[in-house]
Every structure is written in C-alpha cells, then in structure tokens.
C-alpha cells in the first residue's frame, strides 16, 4: 500500500506500527544505560571482584541518552497525532456516529463484558446440588444456559464487527506525522 500523499504522512496502521517500533527502541536503549536497575545491580565489579565491567568500544552512554530523549520526544509527538486522528475520524457504532476513541473504549468495555459473560456461561452449565438430610436441594443458575450462551455469542459477534470497523479505519485514516 502506498503512502497517502507526497508529504509522507502515515496511515493509522502505519503510525501504530511505528509507535510499537519506537517503544521497542526506547526499551533497548533504557536497558543498555548504566543507570538502569539491572545494570546498576551488576555494578562495575562482578561477583568475584576481579571481573570489571566497562562499556564496550561501540557503546556511548551519552549518545544513547541523547538518542533516548529524541525517541521519547518523537513517540510523544506520534502518540498525540494518533490521538488527534482517533478523535477526528467518525465511524458508525450501533447505528450512531462515534469517533475512533469512543469505538476503542467501547471495544475495551465489550471485551471485558465478554469475559464476564464467559464466566456466566461456565457457571450456568451446572446446577449446584446440596445434599441435606436425605434429600437434594438444587440451586439453579440465575441465567439459563441457553440464554447465557446466546448472549455471549451475540457479544462476540458485536466485538468482531466493531473490531473490523476499527481495522478498516486504520487503513483509511491518515495521521499528521511524517514518516522517517
């Protein structure tokens, strides 16, 4: 797929990929710096006190810190551009217009609801039988199993459709951020 214009702006899916790359690069740089906890715990001396740790010839901590600051700045700018695009672009959500941010929040909420409905289905699959004085007391589930499974299936279909709308938007929406 080609860039959306000659200014090298990104489609939303490209911006999300780039943000992930920035996150990975930031993590690598942070973990390479001597002030990072894992490196600080190792210290300059090893366990046997004869083993000295020093930066390798190709590693420049000052340069790494500068690169880290630059990447963190770019990531903040990119994230702001992504958020702006999410607030500006509208999709249809259950027959009503909603921006991508609202749709993302709805997807998150619906995903949590699916987890709750899953637990409800599992719980409704069995009745609780209490043996008391030679007779059985049967406690039925609050929601009948067929109703619980139908509700869960409907929620899963809504989630799938919402996710498809969001994914399609990521190929249509441009983010005001120049690619590198």
N, C-alpha and C positions, 0 to 999 in steps of 0.2 A: 504494500500500500504506500502511496506517495504522501509526502508531507502536504498539509492542507494549503500552503501558499509558499511564495518565494521568500517570505521572511523567516522561514524555518520554525514556525510555530508548531506546537505539538498537538496531536490528538490526545484526548484524555487518557486512553490506554497507554500511550507512549509516555505521558507525564507520570503515570503511576509506576511504570517500569523504571523510569529514570529515578524516581524517588526511592524505589527499592534499591537501586544501584548506589545512590548516594548514602543510604542507610548502611549498606554493607561496607562501603569505603570508609565511612566515618568510624564504624566499629573496628575495622582493621587498624586504622591509624591510632585510635584511642588505646587499643590493647597493645600497641607497639611502643607507646611512650613510657619512659621510666617511672613517671608518677602514677601510672596505673597500678591498682592494688595488686594484681597478680605479679607484676614486675617488681613492685616495691617489696613484696613479701620475699622474693628471691634475693633481693639486695645485691650488692656488688660481690659479696662473697658467698660461695656455695656452702654446703653442709660441712665439708672438711676444712674450711677456712683457707685452703691452699688454692682453691679454684676461684679465680677472679672473673667476674662478668663485666664486659665492657661492650659498648656499641660496636657493631660490625662496621667495616670500612664503608659500606654503601648506605648506612643509615645515618641520617642527620635529624636529630630530635628537634632542633629549631625549625628546620624546613618542614618537618612533619607537623609541628604545631601550627605553622602558618597555613599549610595545606588543609589541616583540620578546620581551622577558623573559616577559611574560604569555602570549604564544602558545607559547613554548617550554615553559613550565610546563604549559599545557593539553595540549600534544602529549604530554608525558611521562605525564600522568595518563591520557589516552586510550589511549596505547600500552600502559600497564600493564593497563587494563581489557580491551583486546583480547587481550593475552596470557593474562590470567586466564580469559577465556571460551574461548580456544583450549585451555587445559589442562583445563578442566572438562567441555567437551562431548565426547561419545564418538560415533564412527561405526564402521561395520564396515569393516575393512581386510583384504581377503583372508580373510574369514570370522572374523576376530578383532577384538575391541574395541580401538580406538585413539583417543586424544584428537586434536583437530584439529591440535595442534602436531606430533604424530608423523606425521599424514597429510600435513601440509605438508612436513615433512622427507622423507617418502617420495616425494612428488611431485617435489621438487627432485632427489633422487637418481635417480629414474626418468627424469627429463628429461635428466640427464647421461648415463645409460645409453643412452638413445635416440640421443644424439649419437655415442656410441661404436659402437652397432650400425649407424648410418647409414654411418660410415666403413668398417665391416666389409663392408657390402653393396657399397659402391663398390669396395673392394679386391677382393672376391671376384667381381666382374663380369668380370675379365680374368685370364688366366694370364700369367705372366711367361715370356717366351721369350728364352733366351740362345743366341746363335749362337757355336759353338765348333768350330773345325777341321772345317768342313763338315757339322756335324750340329747339330740343335737340342736344347737342354736345356730342358725345360718344367718350370717350378715352378708347381705348382697352389696355389691359396689354401688356407689352413688350414681354412676353413669353406666348404662348397659353397654356391654362390649361392642355390639354392632354400631351403636351411636358414637362411642369413643373412637372407633377405627374410622368411621366416616368423617368425623370432624378432623381427625389427624390427616387423613388423605386430602381433604379439601384445603387444609392449611399448607400442606406440602405442594399442592398444585399452585396455590396463590404465590408461595415463595418462589417456585420455579419460574412462573410468569413474570414476577417482579424482577427477578434476577436477570431474565432475558432482556427486559426493557433497559435495565441498568447497563448490561453488557453492550447492547446495541448502541446506547448513548455514548459509551466510551469510544466508539468508532466514528461518531458523528460530531461530538463536541470538541472544539478546539480550546486549548489553554494558552493564554497570553504569556508564553515563556519561550524564549529562543533555545533551540537545541544546540548542543555543543558541537 
